[in-house]
Amino acid sequence: MSLIQKHGQNMDGRDFIIGDIHGQYDLLLESMARVDFDKSKDRLFCVGDLIDRGMDSFECLSLAFEPWFFGVRGNHEMLAIDALENGGSAEDLWMINGGTWAITENMIEVRQILREALKYLPYARQIDVLGQQVGIVHAEPPADWSQVEMANDVGKVAMIWGRTRIKSRDTTPVVGIDAVVVGHTILEQPTWLGNVFYIDTGAFHTGRLTLINAREVLV
């Protein structure tokens, strides 16, 4: 699977981007209802972490198969697949970090669904929005967006786990892209650093799941 999937402009409906869902299926539905989301023509892009912490994680993982939903993989999807494939300390780490929802599910089924879902969850997405390009990764984009397509293991880890930019409050723009939307790091409110927009407002902890129209990123 390619590390990045690119999307042309939505000529029929609107494009929205949503933060880390973390098993908060009801919050997701409420957010979609507030904008009158139309599954027949609107598209919903997600910055990853569909699962863990919330008990509706199985339903949220299944979003990956919906024709109107386009997510990227987050660190929690990777924690889960590592745990389900390897067990042992990897499973302990997953449970500590919110994987306990899976205890009430059929673990074999969860592993099968997650394996399949990851085929629909690339490391990055790129959307044409009014002729400009908006990128999406879970945690941290490379300094040059063109590096996404050729990322090595270190680059992949950064896109899933990185916090260098947010920790140093680095406002250096990512080159080769108009804007990038990310999640991973919980903030009190959506925050810009250069042309990178952080939208994880901690749905599981705060009850606030940020949903934005992709056009807002270009304002």
Secondary structure, DSSP 4 states (H G I P E B T S, - for coil): --SEEEE---SSS-EEEE---TT-HHHHHHHHHHTT--TTT-EEEE-S--SSSSTTHHHHHGGGGSTTEEE---HHHHHHHHHHHH-HHHHHHHHHTTGGGGGGS-HHHHHHHHHHHHTT--SEEEEEETTEEEEEESS---SBGGGGGG--HHHHHHHHH--HHHHHT--PPPBTSSEEEE-SS--SS-EEETTEEE----HHHHS---EEEGGGGG-
